[in-house]
Amino acid sequence: MEDLGTPVLDNHLHLDPAHGRGLDAVRDFARLGGTHLLVVNKPSWLLGVEPETGADFRTVFETTIDVVEEATELLPGRAWPVLGVHPGLVSKLVDDRGFSPADASALMQAGLGCAAEYVAGGDALALKSGRPHYDVSDAVWEASNEVMRHAFSLGADHDCAVQLHTEATDDLTEVAEWAEARGLSAHKVVKHYAGGTLAGPTPSVMSKKDRLEVAAESGEPFLMETDFVDDPDRPGMVLGPKTVPRRVRWLLESEYDAAVERAHVETPADVYGIDTRATLSR
């Protein structure tokens, strides 16, 4: 295994041992110097779950918790689960299953409540929510925002971060204000698939060199991610599991040592309360 001399965290990826590369992806990540992973549950419909109640999401969450335990065995550091309800579910419920936007929102909020139970029990690190990144009706948009605000309330209740899937933007100031209003500090709101800078929440920057250069130069807190989807039917989707370690090596070679420390030690500690150095076992 390559040692890059620093913790290396991929802040957002998916693992699917039943249908995708699963633990082989973790081995690739570790072999190139990766040490820590935040593993987000796949969308419920991709695991064949058609929820009727919040408890119906348990299968989705426990699948992720199980693979995280196996991944931790393969890493120099460890992995943590991030659990929640993908915002795209609102369209599955409204368009495909005939739910009203209000009923879809209620079911998704119940699913988040179920996810929060795992955070409360110490079995998950953070929650995942957001709103659609594509055009929807005003009613669906407002229902989705209400789901997201509920996630912030749960994050405040359980003192945990909330990762967001949202539209592409460099300004989520209003969303950060919603979080603050619910009692969750804006820095504990994380926009996944972010560009190099973001107003409001903490950006989890897609690990492309142009975006990372902007983030490194900004001097602001940021995280790095691939959003690896682990779906053999979509092999070219987003970035592969080797990408974050490769980009960390590139950042170090480019003398962005302070940015690497920020993204892989300081920001994870501030946002999630995790110590990526202390959790290195070898």
C-alpha positions in Angstrom: 0.0 0.0 0.0 1.2 3.5 -0.9 1.7 5.8 2.1 1.1 9.5 1.2 2.1 10.6 4.6 -1.4 12.0 5.4 -4.9 10.7 6.1 -6.8 10.6 2.8 -10.6 10.8 3.1 -13.2 10.3 0.3 -16.1 12.2 1.7 -18.9 10.7 -0.5 -19.0 7.4 -2.3 -21.3 4.4 -2.6 -20.4 0.7 -2.2 -22.6 -2.1 -3.5 -21.1 -5.6 -2.9 -24.2 -7.3 -4.3 -24.2 -5.6 -7.7 -21.0 -3.6 -8.1 -17.3 -3.7 -7.2 -17.9 -3.4 -3.5 -14.8 -4.2 -1.5 -12.6 -4.4 -4.6 -13.2 -0.6 -4.9 -12.1 -0.2 -1.3 -8.9 -2.3 -2.0 -8.1 0.0 -5.0 -8.6 3.1 -2.8 -6.4 1.8 0.0 -3.7 0.5 -2.4 -3.1 4.0 -3.7 -2.9 5.6 -0.3 -6.6 6.1 0.7 -7.2 5.7 4.4 -10.8 6.8 5.3 -14.2 6.6 3.6 -17.7 8.1 4.2 -20.0 5.6 2.6 -23.5 6.9 1.6 -26.3 4.5 1.2 -27.5 4.0 -2.4 -30.9 5.4 -3.3 -33.6 3.1 -2.0 -35.0 2.2 -5.4 -31.7 1.0 -6.7 -31.7 -1.6 -3.9 -35.3 -2.7 -4.8 -36.9 -1.0 -1.8 -40.3 0.6 -2.3 -41.0 2.2 1.1 -44.4 2.6 2.6 -43.2 3.6 6.0 -40.0 5.1 7.5 -39.0 1.7 8.9 -39.0 0.3 5.4 -35.7 2.1 4.8 -33.9 -0.1 7.4 -32.9 -2.6 4.8 -31.1 0.2 2.8 -29.4 1.5 5.9 -28.3 -1.8 7.3 -26.9 -2.9 3.9 -24.6 0.2 4.1 -23.7 -0.4 7.8 -22.7 -3.9 6.9 -20.4 -3.0 4.0 -18.8 -0.2 6.1 -17.8 -2.8 8.7 -16.1 -4.9 6.0 -14.5 -1.8 4.4 -13.0 -0.8 7.7 -11.2 -4.1 7.9 -9.4 -3.2 4.6 -8.4 0.4 5.4 -5.4 1.8 7.3 -8.0 4.1 8.9 -11.7 3.3 8.8 -15.1 3.9 7.1 -18.2 5.5 8.4 -21.8 5.3 7.2 -23.8 8.3 6.1 -27.5 7.5 6.0 -30.5 9.2 4.6 -33.1 9.6 1.8 -32.1 10.5 -1.7 -34.0 13.6 -2.7 -34.8 12.1 -6.1 -37.2 9.7 -4.3 -39.8 12.5 -4.3 -40.2 12.1 -8.0 -40.4 8.3 -7.8 -43.2 8.7 -5.2 -45.2 11.4 -6.9 -44.7 10.5 -10.6 -44.6 6.7 -10.4 -46.6 5.8 -7.3 -49.2 8.5 -7.2 -48.2 10.1 -3.9 -49.2 13.8 -3.3 -46.1 16.0 -2.7 -47.1 16.3 1.0 -47.4 12.6 1.5 -44.1 12.0 -0.3 -42.5 14.6 2.0 -44.0 12.9 5.1 -42.6 9.5 4.1 -39.2 10.9 3.3 -39.1 12.7 6.6 -40.0 9.4 8.3 -37.1 7.7 6.5 -34.8 10.4 7.8 -36.1 9.8 11.3 -35.2 6.2 10.9 -31.7 7.1 9.7 -31.3 9.4 12.7 -31.9 6.5 15.0 -28.7 4.9 13.7 -26.8 8.2 14.4 -28.2 8.3 17.9 -27.1 4.7 18.4 -23.6 5.4 17.2 -24.0 3.2 14.1 -23.9 6.1 11.6 -21.9 9.3 11.5 -24.1 11.7 9.5 -27.4 12.2 7.6 -28.0 12.6 3.9 -30.8 14.7 2.4 -31.3 17.5 -0.1 -33.6 18.5 -3.0 -33.8 17.6 -6.7 -31.1 18.9 -9.0 -33.6 18.9 -11.9 -36.8 20.9 -12.7 -39.9 19.9 -10.6 -43.2 21.5 -9.8 -43.4 24.2 -7.2 -45.3 21.8 -4.9 -42.6 19.2 -5.2 -39.9 21.8 -4.7 -41.5 23.0 -1.5 -42.1 19.5 -0.3 -38.4 18.7 -0.9 -37.3 21.8 1.0 -39.4 20.8 3.9 -37.7 17.3 3.9 -34.3 19.1 3.9 -35.3 21.4 6.8 -36.4 18.4 8.7 -33.0 16.8 8.2 -31.5 19.9 9.7 -33.7 19.6 12.7 -32.5 16.0 13.1 -28.9 17.0 12.6 -29.3 19.6 15.4 -31.0 17.1 17.7 -28.3 14.5 17.2 -25.3 16.9 16.8 -24.4 15.5 13.4 -23.6 16.8 10.0 -26.1 16.7 7.1 -24.8 16.0 3.6 -26.9 17.5 0.8 -27.6 16.5 -2.8 -28.8 19.7 -4.5 -28.8 21.6 -7.8 -25.4 22.8 -9.1 -24.7 26.2 -7.5 -22.0 28.1 -5.7 -24.4 29.8 -3.4 -26.5 28.0 -0.8 -26.6 30.9 1.7 -30.4 30.6 2.1 -30.1 26.8 2.8 -27.4 27.5 5.4 -29.7 30.0 7.1 -32.5 27.4 7.2 -30.0 25.0 9.0 -29.0 27.7 11.5 -32.7 28.5 12.1 -33.2 24.8 13.0 -30.2 24.8 15.3 -27.6 23.2 13.0 -24.4 25.2 12.4 -23.9 26.0 8.7 -20.5 24.4 8.6 -22.1 21.1 9.5 -24.1 21.2 6.3 -22.1 19.7 3.5 -22.9 20.1 -0.2 -21.8 17.0 -2.1 -20.7 17.3 -5.7 -19.5 20.9 -5.1 -17.3 23.2 -7.1 -14.2 24.7 -5.7 -16.0 27.4 -3.6 -19.4 27.6 -2.0 -21.2 30.3 0.0 -23.0 28.9 3.0 -22.4 25.2 3.6 -19.0 23.3 3.5 -18.2 22.2 0.0 -17.4 18.5 -0.7 -15.5 19.1 -3.9 -15.6 16.7 -6.8 -12.0 15.6 -7.2 -11.3 17.2 -10.6 -8.1 19.2 -10.8 -9.7 22.5 -11.8 -12.1 22.4 -8.9 -9.5 21.3 -6.4 -7.1 24.1 -7.4 -9.8 26.7 -6.7 -10.6 25.1 -3.3 -6.9 24.9 -2.4 -6.3 28.5 -3.3 -9.4 29.7 -1.5 -8.0 29.0 2.0 -11.5 27.9 3.0 -12.6 24.6 4.6 -13.4 21.9 2.1 -13.6 18.1 1.6 -12.8 15.9 -1.3 -15.1 13.2 -2.9 -15.6 11.0 -5.9 -19.3 10.2 -5.7 -18.3 6.7 -7.0 -21.7 5.1 -7.7 -20.5 1.4 -7.8 -22.9 0.5 -10.6 -21.7 -1.8 -13.3 -24.4 -0.6 -15.7 -22.9 2.9 -15.4 -19.1 2.3 -15.4 -18.2 5.9 -16.5 -20.4 7.6 -14.0 -18.5 10.3 -12.0 -15.1 9.3 -10.6 -13.5 6.0 -9.7 -12.3 5.0 -6.2 -8.6 5.6 -7.0 -9.2 9.3 -7.7 -9.0 10.9 -4.3 -5.6 9.4 -3.4 -4.3 10.3 -6.8 -5.5 13.9 -6.5 -4.0 14.1 -3.0 -0.6 13.0 -4.4 -1.0 15.7 -7.1 -1.9 18.4 -4.6 1.2 17.5 -2.5 3.4 17.6 -5.6 1.9 21.0 -6.4 2.9 22.2 -2.8 -0.7 22.5 -1.6 0.2 20.7 1.7 -1.9 23.1 3.8 -4.9 22.4 1.6 -4.5 18.7 2.0 -4.3 19.1 5.8 -7.4 21.2 5.6 -9.4 18.8 3.5 -8.4 15.5 5.2 -7.7 16.5 8.8 -9.1 19.9 9.9 -12.4 20.0 8.0 -13.4 16.4 8.9 -12.8 17.2 12.5 -14.8 20.4 12.4 -17.7 19.0 10.4 -18.0 15.4 11.7 -16.0 15.4 14.9 -13.7 12.7 13.5 -10.0 12.4 14.0 -8.5 11.0 10.8 -5.0 10.9 12.4 -5.9 9.1 15.6 -7.9 6.5 13.7 -5.0 5.5 11.5 -4.0 2.0 12.8 -1.0 1.5 10.5 
